[in-house]
Amino acid sequence: MGGTAAALNSAGARQFTVGWSTSLWDQPSASSTSGITRYPFFGNSVGAGGGVSSDYSQPAWQKGVVTGSTTKRTIPDVSAIADPATGLGLTFDGSHVTTSGGTSQSSPLVAALVASSKALTGRKVGNAAPYFYKLKGTTNITDVKAATAGKYGMVFGQTKNGHFVLEGLAQPSDSLRVTTGWDNVTGLGEPSGSFLTSFGK
């Protein structure tokens, strides 16, 4: 399971989605991309990611779809919201406690979608992974793509000196990259659209 960070606009609608990484960046001016530097956060960058298995062979349903390997199983398959900064707010006794996140959040979210789909359609689905790949390229899996030119992730907030803190930028040395199609951060993308009725066909 991969993970994403999602930005909402003032109307509460999804503005854009990036692969989850808590490697943050400091941007001195909103009108310029010069001077962007790494912003210390959690001591080291963490986030969603995947890779290529050294043990398991590539299943038939991944052939011609994934990048980085033609012989071994790769992960993740799909993703969901995982960034603690944009995750789910947890409350206890009516008081806000914390915002959750991580792939420990995205995994049960997608598992719940799969379970809901099975309950709704009555389809018998064992291994869910092949069915995600059947939905590739449809409106039922939203591909998470790299930031376009001129867009440098999303604004997480502002520091006391007025600088903007950005999220969603990849470190140049990272081997984890969000790309069009399958990638090793978000997999095929996020379940969306008519996923509940389309999954398992």
Buried (B, 14 or more C-beta within 10 A) or exposed (E): BBBBBBBEEEEEEEEBBBBBBBBBBBBBEEEEEEEBEEBEBEEEBBBBBBBBBEEEEBEEBBEEBBEBBEEBBBBBBBBBBBBBBBBEEEEEEEEEEEBBBBBEBBBEBBEEBBEEBBEEBEEEBEEBBBBBBBBBEEEBBBBBBBBEEEEBBBBBEEEEEEBBBBBBBBEEEBEBBBBEEBBBBBBBBBBBEEBBEBBBE
